[in-house]
Amino acid sequence: MAEAARSIDMIDTAPPFTAEDAARLNARFEGVDSADMLRELLTGELAGRTAVVSSFGAESAVLLHLVAQVDTETPVIFVNTQKMFGETLAYRDELSERLGFVDLRVFRPDPRILAERDKTGLRWSYDPDGCCGIRKVEPLRRALAPFQAWISGRKGFQSGTRTALPRFEIDEGRLKLNPLADWPKERLEAYFHEHDLPRHPLEAQGYLSIGCAPCTSVVKPGEDPRAGRWRGWDKVECGIHGGRTPGPDEEPVF
């Protein structure tokens, strides 16, 4: 009796989303209000597949409030670089509690990597890109592993590198949503006022973009909102929005 042909299990390694998907969604939601867009996606095709990533910085409350109006069970990822302002950690707890989020996930740098590559804790002072790589990029990759999409709070007006920011893009095979991409500063301020959202305590002191304490300074009148980040360095992004993974012959970012 002839043996039945043996079926071979196949593992689908294709990314869940492609550039074509991002283009389709950009066209589909063009002109649609951000709140309506999030409601449709988080209760529909992206339900259970998406996390919101927040720095709990100066403008973070707007995006978090929008998401909370849809689903407070949406996972919220916060990367604690262990160089954060104490005010940021307190604001994280206050805002998460106030908005009712029930799944706040805090990720920290791998202590083994820190011991090997930032033993003194001073890498930020001579290699800020490398510091961001081990303290932000690597932890976020671990945090995002279970998800196929994530929500970012980036706005197009924040810096020259963010102009023409799309609502949807692909980042390392995941769909990345930028619901506030086209929101001007005035609209953010109006939203804060309308919903009586608490402000980050350092904002009143002139910190308009708030990251790690050693690499964040007060923004001077007339400066770009992100001018206070990595002042004195030719650097305007931490690296979590790089959009690709180094190839096999390249040095990893962390």
Residue pairs with C-beta under 8 A, 6 or more apart in sequence:
15 170
15 173
15 174
16 49
16 148
16 149
16 173
16 174
16 175
17 148
17 149
17 170
17 173
17 174
17 175
18 170
19 170
21 168
21 170
21 175
22 166
22 168
22 169
22 170
22 175
23 168
25 167
25 168
25 175
26 166
26 167
26 168
29 37
29 167
29 168
34 66
34 179
34 180
34 183
35 66
35 69
35 70
37 167
37 179
38 66
38 67
38 70
38 151
38 177
38 179
39 69
39 70
41 50
41 177
42 50
42 67
42 70
42 71
42 74
43 70
43 71
46 148
46 149
46 175
47 71
49 147
49 148
49 149
50 74
50 147
50 148
50 149
50 150
50 151
50 177
51 74
51 75
51 76
51 77
51 105
51 143
51 144
51 147
51 149
51 150
51 151
52 63
52 64
52 67
52 74
52 75
52 76
52 77
52 150
52 151
53 76
53 77
53 78
53 79
53 140
53 143
53 144
53 150
53 151
53 152
53 153
53 240
54 60
54 63
54 64
54 76
54 77
54 78
54 153
55 78
55 79
55 88
55 153
55 210
55 211
56 78
56 88
56 91
56 92
56 95
56 200
57 88
57 153
57 200
57 209
57 210
57 211
58 199
58 200
58 202
58 203
58 207
58 208
58 209
58 210
59 153
59 155
59 188
60 95
60 153
60 200
61 95
61 192
61 197
61 198
61 199
62 153
62 180
62 183
62 188
62 191
62 192
62 197
63 151
63 153
63 179
63 180
64 76
64 95
64 96
64 99
64 101
65 99
65 191
65 195
65 197
66 179
67 74
67 76
67 151
68 74
68 99
68 100
68 101
72 99
72 100
72 101
72 102
73 102
73 103
74 101
74 103
75 103
75 105
75 147
76 96
76 101
76 103
76 104
76 105
77 105
77 107
77 140
77 143
77 144
77 150
78 92
78 104
78 105
78 106
78 107
79 106
79 107
79 108
79 135
79 136
79 139
79 140
79 143
79 240
80 89
80 106
80 107
80 108
81 108
81 109
81 135
81 136
81 139
81 212
82 108
82 109
82 135
83 121
83 124
83 135
83 212
83 213
83 214
83 215
84 212
84 213
85 202
85 210
85 213
85 216
87 200
87 201
87 202
88 200
88 202
88 210
90 201
91 198
91 200
91 201
92 104
94 198
95 198
96 104
98 198
105 143
107 139
107 140
107 142
107 143
108 139
109 134
109 135
109 138
109 139
110 134
110 138
110 139
113 134
113 138
113 254
114 121
114 134
114 135
117 123
117 130
117 134
117 254
118 131
118 134
118 135
123 130
123 131
123 134
124 131
124 212
124 214
124 215
125 214
128 215
128 230
128 233
128 235
129 235
129 239
129 253
130 254
132 238
132 239
132 240
132 253
133 239
133 252
133 253
133 254
134 254
135 212
136 238
136 239
136 240
137 238
137 239
137 240
137 242
137 253
137 254
138 253
138 254
140 240
141 172
144 150
144 174
147 174
148 174
148 175
149 174
149 175
149 176
149 177
150 171
150 174
150 175
150 176
150 177
151 176
151 177
151 179
152 176
152 177
152 178
152 241
153 178
153 180
154 162
154 165
154 178
154 180
154 181
154 241
155 162
155 165
155 180
155 181
155 183
155 185
155 188
156 162
156 163
156 164
156 165
156 181
156 182
157 163
157 183
157 184
157 185
157 225
158 209
158 224
158 225
158 226
159 224
159 225
159 226
159 236
160 224
160 236
161 236
161 237
165 178
165 181
165 182
166 178
166 181
167 177
167 178
167 179
167 181
167 182
168 175
168 176
168 177
168 178
169 175
169 176
169 178
169 243
170 176
170 243
171 241
171 242
171 243
172 243
172 244
172 245
180 188
185 225
191 197
192 199
200 207
200 210
202 210
203 210
205 218
206 218
206 219
206 220
206 228
207 216
207 217
207 218
207 219
207 228
208 219
208 225
208 226
208 228
209 216
209 219
209 225
209 226
209 228
209 229
210 216
211 229
211 238
215 229
215 230
215 231
216 228
216 229
217 228
217 229
217 231
218 228
219 225
219 227
219 228
220 227
226 236
229 235
229 236
230 236
239 253
242 253
246 252
246 253
